[in-house]
């Protein structure tokens, strides 16, 4: 799985919703650096984190992986 594409899609959705990486970090109870590593594809996203992110951004899984499949 290409985590960089997922990260880019998450970043695009954050921007569309006028939310920041810091907002997402607070929601996930993680550091901004951890979220930045997810966005940059350096860290894999755990399933529970992915579900929480999708819920926070009101997205479906397809919205962030459509370029991969």
Secondary structure by P-SEA (a helix, b strand, c coil): ccaaaaaaaaaaaaaaacccaaaaaaaacccaaaaaaaaaccccccaaaaaaaaaaacccccccccccc
